[in-house]
Amino acid sequence: MEYNTQQKKMPSPEYGRNIQKMVDHLSTIEDRDERNRAAKTIIDVMGNLYPFLRDIADFKHKLWDHIAIMGDFKLDIDYPYEPPSPDMLHEKPSPIPYSQNKIKRRHYGYTLQQMIAEAAKFEEGEEKEMLIGLLANHMKKSFLTWNKDSVADDKIIEDLKYLSEGKINKKELLLTETKNILNRNKGKKNGGYRKK
């Protein structure tokens, strides 16, 4: 009996050992035309394994790249695309640049900071009041994510003033009670159902 642990490591295990054996068999076919036909057949079989990926651009190109990798870059076939180089597999990916946005209060996040800046530009009126109330309640909810005990409404009002650079200065805001926010969060953790 053959165990997979005793066989050679597969470069692309997602296709399975049978596809790998087919690719290995390609190098034993002496007639070049027959070898090319067999390679195209293997590509079709590989494509049938993942039919939902066919809508992706360059799907066939990726399959031909995979067959080159599975053949250890030694297959003598006519590739319709430029095959990848072996060095490509060992290249380190380029680093992902970190966001350079300055976040004044990290527990609220950059998006909320931007929303507060936009709300400060609104003309005075009912719409601005409603928006400030929504933002303040969201700030309280975000604050409670990091500090489960409680948060004073004065702290939220103070942070709102700081984040708006003094443009939003509300002495009194009617905010949702802390226990209601915490109960709502508990309900979400229990699959959306709260015990009555």
mmCIF file of the C-alpha atoms, coordinates in Angstrom:
data_MODEL
# 
_entry.id   MODEL 
# 
loop_
_atom_site.group_PDB 
_atom_site.id 
_atom_site.type_symbol 
_atom_site.label_atom_id 
_atom_site.label_alt_id 
_atom_site.label_comp_id 
_atom_site.label_asym_id 
_atom_site.label_entity_id 
_atom_site.label_seq_id 
_atom_site.pdbx_PDB_ins_code 
_atom_site.Cartn_x 
_atom_site.Cartn_y 
_atom_site.Cartn_z 
_atom_site.occupancy 
_atom_site.B_iso_or_equiv 
_atom_site.pdbx_formal_charge 
_atom_site.auth_seq_id 
_atom_site.auth_comp_id 
_atom_site.auth_asym_id 
_atom_site.auth_atom_id 
_atom_site.pdbx_PDB_model_num 
ATOM 1   C CA . MET A 1 1   ? 0.000   0.000  0.000   1.00 0.00 ? 1   MET A CA 1 
ATOM 2   C CA . GLU A 1 2   ? 1.265   3.490  -0.878  1.00 0.00 ? 2   GLU A CA 1 
ATOM 3   C CA . TYR A 1 3   ? 0.905   6.167  1.764   1.00 0.00 ? 3   TYR A CA 1 
ATOM 4   C CA . ASN A 1 4   ? 1.000   9.815  0.754   1.00 0.00 ? 4   ASN A CA 1 
ATOM 5   C CA . THR A 1 5   ? 3.564   10.494 3.478   1.00 0.00 ? 5   THR A CA 1 
ATOM 6   C CA . GLN A 1 6   ? 5.952   8.128  1.710   1.00 0.00 ? 6   GLN A CA 1 
ATOM 7   C CA . GLN A 1 7   ? 5.537   9.772  -1.702  1.00 0.00 ? 7   GLN A CA 1 
ATOM 8   C CA . LYS A 1 8   ? 7.243   12.864 -3.027  1.00 0.00 ? 8   LYS A CA 1 
ATOM 9   C CA . LYS A 1 9   ? 5.922   16.264 -1.974  1.00 0.00 ? 9   LYS A CA 1 
ATOM 10  C CA . MET A 1 10  ? 3.504   17.809 -4.446  1.00 0.00 ? 10  MET A CA 1 
ATOM 11  C CA . PRO A 1 11  ? 4.211   21.389 -5.552  1.00 0.00 ? 11  PRO A CA 1 
ATOM 12  C CA . SER A 1 12  ? 0.468   22.088 -6.038  1.00 0.00 ? 12  SER A CA 1 
ATOM 13  C CA . PRO A 1 13  ? -1.468  19.799 -3.685  1.00 0.00 ? 13  PRO A CA 1 
ATOM 14  C CA . GLU A 1 14  ? -4.802  21.482 -4.483  1.00 0.00 ? 14  GLU A CA 1 
ATOM 15  C CA . TYR A 1 15  ? -5.018  19.493 -7.728  1.00 0.00 ? 15  TYR A CA 1 
ATOM 16  C CA . GLY A 1 16  ? -4.409  16.139 -6.071  1.00 0.00 ? 16  GLY A CA 1 
ATOM 17  C CA . ARG A 1 17  ? -1.951  13.329 -6.624  1.00 0.00 ? 17  ARG A CA 1 
ATOM 18  C CA . ASN A 1 18  ? -3.659  11.956 -9.771  1.00 0.00 ? 18  ASN A CA 1 
ATOM 19  C CA . ILE A 1 19  ? -3.198  15.238 -11.657 1.00 0.00 ? 19  ILE A CA 1 
ATOM 20  C CA . GLN A 1 20  ? 0.406   15.302 -10.453 1.00 0.00 ? 20  GLN A CA 1 
ATOM 21  C CA . LYS A 1 21  ? 0.903   11.794 -11.858 1.00 0.00 ? 21  LYS A CA 1 
ATOM 22  C CA . MET A 1 22  ? -0.554  12.931 -15.194 1.00 0.00 ? 22  MET A CA 1 
ATOM 23  C CA . VAL A 1 23  ? 1.890   15.851 -15.309 1.00 0.00 ? 23  VAL A CA 1 
ATOM 24  C CA . ASP A 1 24  ? 4.764   13.520 -14.403 1.00 0.00 ? 24  ASP A CA 1 
ATOM 25  C CA . HIS A 1 25  ? 3.683   11.217 -17.241 1.00 0.00 ? 25  HIS A CA 1 
ATOM 26  C CA . LEU A 1 26  ? 3.931   14.108 -19.748 1.00 0.00 ? 26  LEU A CA 1 
ATOM 27  C CA . SER A 1 27  ? 7.735   13.990 -19.677 1.00 0.00 ? 27  SER A CA 1 
ATOM 28  C CA . THR A 1 28  ? 7.682   10.304 -20.663 1.00 0.00 ? 28  THR A CA 1 
ATOM 29  C CA . ILE A 1 29  ? 5.712   10.947 -23.899 1.00 0.00 ? 29  ILE A CA 1 
ATOM 30  C CA . GLU A 1 30  ? 8.239   11.084 -26.728 1.00 0.00 ? 30  GLU A CA 1 
ATOM 31  C CA . ASP A 1 31  ? 6.094   12.537 -29.556 1.00 0.00 ? 31  ASP A CA 1 
ATOM 32  C CA . ARG A 1 32  ? 5.934   16.329 -29.099 1.00 0.00 ? 32  ARG A CA 1 
ATOM 33  C CA . ASP A 1 33  ? 2.485   16.715 -30.717 1.00 0.00 ? 33  ASP A CA 1 
ATOM 34  C CA . GLU A 1 34  ? 1.036   14.000 -28.513 1.00 0.00 ? 34  GLU A CA 1 
ATOM 35  C CA . ARG A 1 35  ? 2.716   15.584 -25.473 1.00 0.00 ? 35  ARG A CA 1 
ATOM 36  C CA . ASN A 1 36  ? 1.136   18.966 -26.304 1.00 0.00 ? 36  ASN A CA 1 
ATOM 37  C CA . ARG A 1 37  ? -2.305  17.353 -26.745 1.00 0.00 ? 37  ARG A CA 1 
ATOM 38  C CA . ALA A 1 38  ? -1.903  15.570 -23.406 1.00 0.00 ? 38  ALA A CA 1 
ATOM 39  C CA . ALA A 1 39  ? -0.907  18.866 -21.724 1.00 0.00 ? 39  ALA A CA 1 
ATOM 40  C CA . LYS A 1 40  ? -4.031  20.575 -23.097 1.00 0.00 ? 40  LYS A CA 1 
ATOM 41  C CA . THR A 1 41  ? -6.163  17.697 -21.833 1.00 0.00 ? 41  THR A CA 1 
ATOM 42  C CA . ILE A 1 42  ? -4.624  18.011 -18.360 1.00 0.00 ? 42  ILE A CA 1 
ATOM 43  C CA . ILE A 1 43  ? -5.324  21.768 -18.425 1.00 0.00 ? 43  ILE A CA 1 
ATOM 44  C CA . ASP A 1 44  ? -8.984  21.007 -19.244 1.00 0.00 ? 44  ASP A CA 1 
ATOM 45  C CA . VAL A 1 45  ? -9.195  18.528 -16.360 1.00 0.00 ? 45  VAL A CA 1 
ATOM 46  C CA . MET A 1 46  ? -7.603  21.054 -13.989 1.00 0.00 ? 46  MET A CA 1 
ATOM 47  C CA . GLY A 1 47  ? -10.139 23.658 -15.152 1.00 0.00 ? 47  GLY A CA 1 
ATOM 48  C CA . ASN A 1 48  ? -13.012 21.223 -14.502 1.00 0.00 ? 48  ASN A CA 1 
ATOM 49  C CA . LEU A 1 49  ? -11.865 20.838 -10.897 1.00 0.00 ? 49  LEU A CA 1 
ATOM 50  C CA . TYR A 1 50  ? -12.508 24.550 -10.282 1.00 0.00 ? 50  TYR A CA 1 
ATOM 51  C CA . PRO A 1 51  ? -15.318 25.590 -12.680 1.00 0.00 ? 51  PRO A CA 1 
ATOM 52  C CA . PHE A 1 52  ? -16.282 28.590 -10.531 1.00 0.00 ? 52  PHE A CA 1 
ATOM 53  C CA . LEU A 1 53  ? -12.897 30.208 -11.268 1.00 0.00 ? 53  LEU A CA 1 
ATOM 54  C CA . ARG A 1 54  ? -13.420 30.261 -15.034 1.00 0.00 ? 54  ARG A CA 1 
ATOM 55  C CA . ASP A 1 55  ? -14.805 33.798 -14.912 1.00 0.00 ? 55  ASP A CA 1 
ATOM 56  C CA . ILE A 1 56  ? -11.536 35.101 -13.482 1.00 0.00 ? 56  ILE A CA 1 
ATOM 57  C CA . ALA A 1 57  ? -9.311  36.926 -15.935 1.00 0.00 ? 57  ALA A CA 1 
ATOM 58  C CA . ASP A 1 58  ? -6.209  34.961 -16.965 1.00 0.00 ? 58  ASP A CA 1 
ATOM 59  C CA . PHE A 1 59  ? -7.679  31.689 -15.640 1.00 0.00 ? 59  PHE A CA 1 
ATOM 60  C CA . LYS A 1 60  ? -6.072  29.632 -18.421 1.00 0.00 ? 60  LYS A CA 1 
ATOM 61  C CA . HIS A 1 61  ? -2.795  31.488 -17.936 1.00 0.00 ? 61  HIS A CA 1 
ATOM 62  C CA . LYS A 1 62  ? -2.784  30.502 -14.263 1.00 0.00 ? 62  LYS A CA 1 
ATOM 63  C CA . LEU A 1 63  ? -3.458  26.869 -15.138 1.00 0.00 ? 63  LEU A CA 1 
ATOM 64  C CA . TRP A 1 64  ? -0.509  26.825 -17.566 1.00 0.00 ? 64  TRP A CA 1 
ATOM 65  C CA . ASP A 1 65  ? 1.659   28.390 -14.866 1.00 0.00 ? 65  ASP A CA 1 
ATOM 66  C CA . HIS A 1 66  ? 0.543   25.681 -12.437 1.00 0.00 ? 66  HIS A CA 1 
ATOM 67  C CA . ILE A 1 67  ? 1.339   22.899 -14.893 1.00 0.00 ? 67  ILE A CA 1 
ATOM 68  C CA . ALA A 1 68  ? 4.837   24.372 -15.352 1.00 0.00 ? 68  ALA A CA 1 
ATOM 69  C CA . ILE A 1 69  ? 5.322   24.425 -11.578 1.00 0.00 ? 69  ILE A CA 1 
ATOM 70  C CA . MET A 1 70  ? 3.996   20.871 -11.222 1.00 0.00 ? 70  MET A CA 1 
ATOM 71  C CA . GLY A 1 71  ? 6.386   19.741 -13.970 1.00 0.00 ? 71  GLY A CA 1 
ATOM 72  C CA . ASP A 1 72  ? 9.289   21.302 -12.049 1.00 0.00 ? 72  ASP A CA 1 
ATOM 73  C CA . PHE A 1 73  ? 9.812   23.755 -14.968 1.00 0.00 ? 73  PHE A CA 1 
ATOM 74  C CA . LYS A 1 74  ? 11.249  20.907 -17.080 1.00 0.00 ? 74  LYS A CA 1 
ATOM 75  C CA . LEU A 1 75  ? 8.315   20.101 -19.375 1.00 0.00 ? 75  LEU A CA 1 
ATOM 76  C CA . ASP A 1 76  ? 9.124   20.377 -23.073 1.00 0.00 ? 76  ASP A CA 1 
ATOM 77  C CA . ILE A 1 77  ? 5.724   21.546 -24.331 1.00 0.00 ? 77  ILE A CA 1 
ATOM 78  C CA . ASP A 1 78  ? 4.434   24.497 -26.333 1.00 0.00 ? 78  ASP A CA 1 
ATOM 79  C CA . TYR A 1 79  ? 3.123   26.952 -23.757 1.00 0.00 ? 79  TYR A CA 1 
ATOM 80  C CA . PRO A 1 80  ? 0.546   29.445 -25.065 1.00 0.00 ? 80  PRO A CA 1 
ATOM 81  C CA . TYR A 1 81  ? 1.892   31.886 -22.461 1.00 0.00 ? 81  TYR A CA 1 
ATOM 82  C CA . GLU A 1 82  ? 5.361   32.675 -21.196 1.00 0.00 ? 82  GLU A CA 1 
ATOM 83  C CA . PRO A 1 83  ? 6.005   30.098 -18.439 1.00 0.00 ? 83  PRO A CA 1 
ATOM 84  C CA . PRO A 1 84  ? 7.095   31.404 -15.031 1.00 0.00 ? 84  PRO A CA 1 
ATOM 85  C CA . SER A 1 85  ? 10.708  31.135 -13.909 1.00 0.00 ? 85  SER A CA 1 
ATOM 86  C CA . PRO A 1 86  ? 11.713  28.915 -10.963 1.00 0.00 ? 86  PRO A CA 1 
ATOM 87  C CA . ASP A 1 87  ? 13.019  32.018 -9.160  1.00 0.00 ? 87  ASP A CA 1 
ATOM 88  C CA . MET A 1 88  ? 9.466   33.341 -8.993  1.00 0.00 ? 88  MET A CA 1 
ATOM 89  C CA . LEU A 1 89  ? 8.559   30.726 -6.366  1.00 0.00 ? 89  LEU A CA 1 
ATOM 90  C CA . HIS A 1 90  ? 11.272  31.881 -3.985  1.00 0.00 ? 90  HIS A CA 1 
ATOM 91  C CA . GLU A 1 91  ? 10.784  35.644 -4.308  1.00 0.00 ? 91  GLU A CA 1 
ATOM 92  C CA . LYS A 1 92  ? 9.697   37.409 -1.166  1.00 0.00 ? 92  LYS A CA 1 
ATOM 93  C CA . PRO A 1 93  ? 6.517   39.444 -1.612  1.00 0.00 ? 93  PRO A CA 1 
ATOM 94  C CA . SER A 1 94  ? 6.922   43.188 -1.523  1.00 0.00 ? 94  SER A CA 1 
ATOM 95  C CA . PRO A 1 95  ? 5.990   44.682 1.850   1.00 0.00 ? 95  PRO A CA 1 
ATOM 96  C CA . ILE A 1 96  ? 2.538   46.153 2.284   1.00 0.00 ? 96  ILE A CA 1 
ATOM 97  C CA . PRO A 1 97  ? 2.826   49.829 3.190   1.00 0.00 ? 97  PRO A CA 1 
ATOM 98  C CA . TYR A 1 98  ? 1.246   50.827 6.462   1.00 0.00 ? 98  TYR A CA 1 
ATOM 99  C CA . SER A 1 99  ? -1.376  53.526 6.472   1.00 0.00 ? 99  SER A CA 1 
ATOM 100 C CA . GLN A 1 100 ? 0.180   56.867 7.356   1.00 0.00 ? 100 GLN A CA 1 
ATOM 101 C CA . ASN A 1 101 ? -3.068  58.446 8.547   1.00 0.00 ? 101 ASN A CA 1 
ATOM 102 C CA . LYS A 1 102 ? -2.812  60.171 11.894  1.00 0.00 ? 102 LYS A CA 1 
ATOM 103 C CA . ILE A 1 103 ? -5.508  58.846 14.190  1.00 0.00 ? 103 ILE A CA 1 
ATOM 104 C CA . LYS A 1 104 ? -6.133  61.114 17.163  1.00 0.00 ? 104 LYS A CA 1 
ATOM 105 C CA . ARG A 1 105 ? -8.059  58.594 19.267  1.00 0.00 ? 105 ARG A CA 1 
ATOM 106 C CA . ARG A 1 106 ? -7.286  55.068 18.053  1.00 0.00 ? 106 ARG A CA 1 
ATOM 107 C CA . HIS A 1 107 ? -10.223 53.387 19.788  1.00 0.00 ? 107 HIS A CA 1 
ATOM 108 C CA . TYR A 1 108 ? -12.618 55.374 17.583  1.00 0.00 ? 108 TYR A CA 1 
ATOM 109 C CA . GLY A 1 109 ? -10.764 54.707 14.332  1.00 0.00 ? 109 GLY A CA 1 
ATOM 110 C CA . TYR A 1 110 ? -9.866  56.858 11.352  1.00 0.00 ? 110 TYR A CA 1 
ATOM 111 C CA . THR A 1 111 ? -13.218 56.577 9.578   1.00 0.00 ? 111 THR A CA 1 
ATOM 112 C CA . LEU A 1 112 ? -15.172 57.955 12.545  1.00 0.00 ? 112 LEU A CA 1 
ATOM 113 C CA . GLN A 1 113 ? -12.636 60.772 12.839  1.00 0.00 ? 113 GLN A CA 1 
ATOM 114 C CA . GLN A 1 114 ? -13.261 61.669 9.187   1.00 0.00 ? 114 GLN A CA 1 
ATOM 115 C CA . MET A 1 115 ? -17.034 61.483 9.668   1.00 0.00 ? 115 MET A CA 1 
ATOM 116 C CA . ILE A 1 116 ? -16.831 63.904 12.598  1.00 0.00 ? 116 ILE A CA 1 
ATOM 117 C CA . ALA A 1 117 ? -14.785 66.316 10.477  1.00 0.00 ? 117 ALA A CA 1 
ATOM 118 C CA . GLU A 1 118 ? -17.472 66.169 7.769   1.00 0.00 ? 118 GLU A CA 1 
ATOM 119 C CA . ALA A 1 119 ? -20.292 66.606 10.312  1.00 0.00 ? 119 ALA A CA 1 
ATOM 120 C CA . ALA A 1 120 ? -18.599 69.772 11.589  1.00 0.00 ? 120 ALA A CA 1 
ATOM 121 C CA . LYS A 1 121 ? -18.971 71.273 8.095   1.00 0.00 ? 121 LYS A CA 1 
ATOM 122 C CA . PHE A 1 122 ? -22.775 70.820 8.053   1.00 0.00 ? 122 PHE A CA 1 
ATOM 123 C CA . GLU A 1 123 ? -24.969 73.886 8.435   1.00 0.00 ? 123 GLU A CA 1 
ATOM 124 C CA . GLU A 1 124 ? -26.679 74.241 11.799  1.00 0.00 ? 124 GLU A CA 1 
ATOM 125 C CA . GLY A 1 125 ? -30.035 72.524 11.876  1.00 0.00 ? 125 GLY A CA 1 
ATOM 126 C CA . GLU A 1 126 ? -31.938 69.342 12.621  1.00 0.00 ? 126 GLU A CA 1 
ATOM 127 C CA . GLU A 1 127 ? -29.919 67.209 10.198  1.00 0.00 ? 127 GLU A CA 1 
ATOM 128 C CA . LYS A 1 128 ? -26.628 68.186 11.849  1.00 0.00 ? 128 LYS A CA 1 
ATOM 129 C CA . GLU A 1 129 ? -28.066 67.530 15.324  1.00 0.00 ? 129 GLU A CA 1 
ATOM 130 C CA . MET A 1 130 ? -29.218 64.051 14.301  1.00 0.00 ? 130 MET A CA 1 
ATOM 131 C CA . LEU A 1 131 ? -25.852 63.278 12.712  1.00 0.00 ? 131 LEU A CA 1 
ATOM 132 C CA . ILE A 1 132 ? -23.940 64.425 15.807  1.00 0.00 ? 132 ILE A CA 1 
ATOM 133 C CA . GLY A 1 133 ? -26.198 62.282 17.986  1.00 0.00 ? 133 GLY A CA 1 
ATOM 134 C CA . LEU A 1 134 ? -25.570 59.210 15.805  1.00 0.00 ? 134 LEU A CA 1 
ATOM 135 C CA . LEU A 1 135 ? -21.823 59.805 15.779  1.00 0.00 ? 135 LEU A CA 1 
ATOM 136 C CA . ALA A 1 136 ? -21.703 60.345 19.548  1.00 0.00 ? 136 ALA A CA 1 
ATOM 137 C CA . ASN A 1 137 ? -23.618 57.104 20.167  1.00 0.00 ? 137 ASN A CA 1 
ATOM 138 C CA . HIS A 1 138 ? -21.282 55.260 17.817  1.00 0.00 ? 138 HIS A CA 1 
ATOM 139 C CA . MET A 1 139 ? -18.303 56.753 19.679  1.00 0.00 ? 139 MET A CA 1 
ATOM 140 C CA . LYS A 1 140 ? -19.751 55.457 22.930  1.00 0.00 ? 140 LYS A CA 1 
ATOM 141 C CA . LYS A 1 141 ? -20.227 51.999 21.432  1.00 0.00 ? 141 LYS A CA 1 
ATOM 142 C CA . SER A 1 142 ? -16.643 52.006 20.092  1.00 0.00 ? 142 SER A CA 1 
ATOM 143 C CA . PHE A 1 143 ? -15.330 53.162 23.467  1.00 0.00 ? 143 PHE A CA 1 
ATOM 144 C CA . LEU A 1 144 ? -17.165 50.306 25.193  1.00 0.00 ? 144 LEU A CA 1 
ATOM 145 C CA . THR A 1 145 ? -15.498 47.818 22.871  1.00 0.00 ? 145 THR A CA 1 
ATOM 146 C CA . TRP A 1 146 ? -12.215 48.557 24.625  1.00 0.00 ? 146 TRP A CA 1 
ATOM 147 C CA . ASN A 1 147 ? -13.495 49.516 28.090  1.00 0.00 ? 147 ASN A CA 1 
ATOM 148 C CA . LYS A 1 148 ? -16.253 47.113 29.103  1.00 0.00 ? 148 LYS A CA 1 
ATOM 149 C CA . ASP A 1 149 ? -16.989 48.733 32.474  1.00 0.00 ? 149 ASP A CA 1 
ATOM 150 C CA . SER A 1 150 ? -18.522 52.061 31.582  1.00 0.00 ? 150 SER A CA 1 
ATOM 151 C CA . VAL A 1 151 ? -17.994 55.397 29.955  1.00 0.00 ? 151 VAL A CA 1 
ATOM 152 C CA . ALA A 1 152 ? -19.186 58.774 31.077  1.00 0.00 ? 152 ALA A CA 1 
ATOM 153 C CA . ASP A 1 153 ? -21.184 60.737 28.541  1.00 0.00 ? 153 ASP A CA 1 
ATOM 154 C CA . ASP A 1 154 ? -19.007 63.740 29.413  1.00 0.00 ? 154 ASP A CA 1 
ATOM 155 C CA . LYS A 1 155 ? -15.988 61.842 28.100  1.00 0.00 ? 155 LYS A CA 1 
ATOM 156 C CA . ILE A 1 156 ? -17.721 61.232 24.759  1.00 0.00 ? 156 ILE A CA 1 
ATOM 157 C CA . ILE A 1 157 ? -18.736 64.909 24.499  1.00 0.00 ? 157 ILE A CA 1 
ATOM 158 C CA . GLU A 1 158 ? -15.165 65.955 25.317  1.00 0.00 ? 158 GLU A CA 1 
ATOM 159 C CA . ASP A 1 159 ? -13.721 63.583 22.694  1.00 0.00 ? 159 ASP A CA 1 
ATOM 160 C CA . LEU A 1 160 ? -16.261 64.797 20.135  1.00 0.00 ? 160 LEU A CA 1 
ATOM 161 C CA . LYS A 1 161 ? -15.097 68.370 20.734  1.00 0.00 ? 161 LYS A CA 1 
ATOM 162 C CA . TYR A 1 162 ? -11.437 67.302 20.457  1.00 0.00 ? 162 TYR A CA 1 
ATOM 163 C CA . LEU A 1 163 ? -11.919 65.280 17.255  1.00 0.00 ? 163 LEU A CA 1 
ATOM 164 C CA . SER A 1 164 ? -13.859 68.123 15.606  1.00 0.00 ? 164 SER A CA 1 
ATOM 165 C CA . GLU A 1 165 ? -11.130 70.577 16.639  1.00 0.00 ? 165 GLU A CA 1 
ATOM 166 C CA . GLY A 1 166 ? -13.624 72.530 18.732  1.00 0.00 ? 166 GLY A CA 1 
ATOM 167 C CA . LYS A 1 167 ? -16.186 72.934 15.934  1.00 0.00 ? 167 LYS A CA 1 
ATOM 168 C CA . ILE A 1 168 ? -18.718 70.656 17.633  1.00 0.00 ? 168 ILE A CA 1 
ATOM 169 C CA . ASN A 1 169 ? -19.163 71.822 21.194  1.00 0.00 ? 169 ASN A CA 1 
ATOM 170 C CA . LYS A 1 170 ? -22.248 70.312 22.759  1.00 0.00 ? 170 LYS A CA 1 
ATOM 171 C CA . LYS A 1 171 ? -22.763 70.674 26.484  1.00 0.00 ? 171 LYS A CA 1 
ATOM 172 C CA . GLU A 1 172 ? -25.602 68.175 26.610  1.00 0.00 ? 172 GLU A CA 1 
ATOM 173 C CA . LEU A 1 173 ? -26.180 65.188 24.366  1.00 0.00 ? 173 LEU A CA 1 
ATOM 174 C CA . LEU A 1 174 ? -28.751 62.472 24.905  1.00 0.00 ? 174 LEU A CA 1 
ATOM 175 C CA . LEU A 1 175 ? -26.774 59.243 24.477  1.00 0.00 ? 175 LEU A CA 1 
ATOM 176 C CA . THR A 1 176 ? -27.870 55.624 24.707  1.00 0.00 ? 176 THR A CA 1 
ATOM 177 C CA . GLU A 1 177 ? -27.389 54.181 28.166  1.00 0.00 ? 177 GLU A CA 1 
ATOM 178 C CA . THR A 1 178 ? -24.295 52.013 28.640  1.00 0.00 ? 178 THR A CA 1 
ATOM 179 C CA . LYS A 1 179 ? -26.288 49.006 29.869  1.00 0.00 ? 179 LYS A CA 1 
ATOM 180 C CA . ASN A 1 180 ? -28.442 49.050 26.701  1.00 0.00 ? 180 ASN A CA 1 
ATOM 181 C CA . ILE A 1 181 ? -25.365 49.053 24.471  1.00 0.00 ? 181 ILE A CA 1 
ATOM 182 C CA . LEU A 1 182 ? -23.765 46.233 26.457  1.00 0.00 ? 182 LEU A CA 1 
ATOM 183 C CA . ASN A 1 183 ? -26.988 44.173 26.396  1.00 0.00 ? 183 ASN A CA 1 
ATOM 184 C CA . ARG A 1 184 ? -27.229 44.665 22.627  1.00 0.00 ? 184 ARG A CA 1 
ATOM 185 C CA . ASN A 1 185 ? -23.627 43.430 22.234  1.00 0.00 ? 185 ASN A CA 1 
ATOM 186 C CA . LYS A 1 186 ? -24.345 40.375 24.395  1.00 0.00 ? 186 LYS A CA 1 
ATOM 187 C CA . GLY A 1 187 ? -27.306 39.540 22.189  1.00 0.00 ? 187 GLY A CA 1 
ATOM 188 C CA . LYS A 1 188 ? -25.074 39.555 19.110  1.00 0.00 ? 188 LYS A CA 1 
ATOM 189 C CA . LYS A 1 189 ? -22.602 37.177 20.768  1.00 0.00 ? 189 LYS A CA 1 
ATOM 190 C CA . ASN A 1 190 ? -25.426 34.722 21.487  1.00 0.00 ? 190 ASN A CA 1 
ATOM 191 C CA . GLY A 1 191 ? -26.345 34.464 17.817  1.00 0.00 ? 191 GLY A CA 1 
ATOM 192 C CA . GLY A 1 192 ? -28.606 37.502 17.871  1.00 0.00 ? 192 GLY A CA 1 
ATOM 193 C CA . TYR A 1 193 ? -30.979 36.152 20.533  1.00 0.00 ? 193 TYR A CA 1 
ATOM 194 C CA . ARG A 1 194 ? -31.285 37.521 24.042  1.00 0.00 ? 194 ARG A CA 1 
ATOM 195 C CA . LYS A 1 195 ? -32.748 35.581 26.899  1.00 0.00 ? 195 LYS A CA 1 
ATOM 196 C CA . LYS A 1 196 ? -35.922 37.101 28.290  1.00 0.00 ? 196 LYS A CA 1 
# 
